[in-house]
């Protein structure tokens, strides 16, 4: 019985993640595009001031690192969930 409960829970969790994946990626890409345009504008406006230019460059680097981390997690999450389901199925 315990195995059936876990399998049912894992199926629900997988379906929920699959149904939310595309809308969440769409929202994330839209927000990244908007934020990227804002940071580009900020960089462009800082053309004469060294301090503002340094801050804008730092923000752009953080933005790129953040995008890489977010999408790496988004791609790794389904693999992690399926691996955990398989692992728990073997030991139940």
MOTA-V18978 format. One record per run of one state. SS is the DSSP state (hx for helix, st for strand, lp for the rest). FROM is the first residue (numbers start at 1). LEN is the number of residues. If there is no record, write none. Layout:
ss | from | len
SS | FROM | LEN
SS | FROM | LEN
This chain:
ss | from | len
lp | 1 | 1
hx | 2 | 44
lp | 46 | 4
hx | 50 | 41
lp | 91 | 2
